[in-house]
Amino acid sequence: MFISNSAVINPPEKQPPPGPGLVRAQTDASLGTRLAPKTFVGAQSTYADDIGTFNGGSYRVSHRDTNTLLTIQLAVGCPIQARPGVMISMSPSMSLRGSLSFGWIKALAGGQLARSTYTGPGEVLLAPSILGDVTVLRVDGTRDWTVGKDAFLACTTGVKIEYKSQGLMKGVFSGEGFIVFNFSGAGLVWMQSFGAIVKKELAEEETYFVNNGHLVAWNCKYKIERVASGGIISNWSAGEGLACRFTGPGTVYMQTRNASTFVAHLNGVIAKT
């Protein structure tokens, strides 16, 4: 058989070896932090459908990220708690009971005074009260979680829900107000957001800035700091003044949209019409 030179297949070119990961900026060294990992790990998307089980039921988060739907299947006698007004539908075999708890701190903070309890057997469909996503937070009892009061959607009964206060700086500049949720115990918490939810894992003493109004949940410490370097003019022109500086180890959940900024944008559009 004759094979012309034009038919000869050239061997594949040898691919260059992969380059190193992004090396974290050395500016953190000047801040007195000891950064354990040498490779930067970016924030992660939580966009894919989330399917799971818990003691007495199962769940599925679908139609993400602005039309998100949370479907929960409950066994006989298994309850979950949810914020009022988020139910789309439920099986006729389900039972729904509302409860009301009052506290001056909760009332002044604008927290939810009412709570809905759904008990199986059957199915219940829940959806965020805003155009956003839903993600599940697994509380295992080893570390408490702080969740913004507007981010709570539903939880299993093993989760203990409390309100806690933030300091003056955090209450004014974090975008979460003076009162936030504190979750402990063991179970699942479903959180809602405005926009998509992004997860950031922080290593030991790693630092990360989150802009005001974008927090959803966190389990590590933070403080309010100025982001832009320079003086007042630099901060104003950069558009980013004070932000939340988190320090690991821990995890931070963020939302991609800021409700206050969105409202301001709508007000500006309406004023022009």
Order of alpha helices (4+ residues) and beta strands (2+ residues): alpha-beta-beta-beta-beta-beta-beta-beta-alpha-beta-beta-beta-beta-beta-beta-alpha-beta-beta-beta-beta-beta-beta-alpha-beta-beta-alpha
